[in-house]
Amino acid sequence: MPPEVGDRAPDFETLLCDGETFRVTSFDDVCRETETGGAVLVFSAFAFSAIAENWWKRYERAGWAEFDAPVVGVSRDGPYAQNAFLRYLESPFRLYADTDAVAGEAFDLLTERHGMDGVTTPIRATFVVDGDREVRYRWVADDWISPAPREEVAEAAESLTR
C-alpha cells in the first residue's frame, strides 16, 4: 500500500534529470536541498504523452515552480527521453528516470498496464513530504488521466514552511 499521511516516505535512488544532465540522486537528497526541507513527488505519465504534457504545463501555470520545496516527477522513461521532454516543455522541474521501477516499487504504486503486455507503471500519485520524509499530503488517482488537485498540493507544499 502506498504511504499514508504521517508515514515516512521511502527513500530510493535513481537517475534525476534536469533537462541537460542526469545523475543518480536519492529522494532523501532532494528532500534536503532547501533550508526548510521537503519535496513534492509526482508520479506521472510517460514523457511526451498528451497527459504528461498537460499535467506539467498545468503545474507550472499553477506556480508549483515557486514552492520552497522542489517539485520532481517520476516516470518509467529513460534519462534521454526525460531530458528531451523537459527541454521540449522548457520546464523548470526535474524528473526521475525510473527505468527499473525502483521509485514506483518503493512507493508500492506499480500496476500492470492493460494492453501493454508485461509492462508495469506506477499509478498516478502525488506526495508532499517534509525534510524528514514524513508524508504531509497524499493523492493517489482513481484513473490514468486526472491530474493531482493543484490547490490541495499547493496548500500542503506551502505548509512545509510554516
Order of alpha helices (4+ residues) and beta strands (2+ residues): beta-beta-alpha-beta-alpha-beta-alpha-beta-alpha-beta-beta-beta-beta-alpha
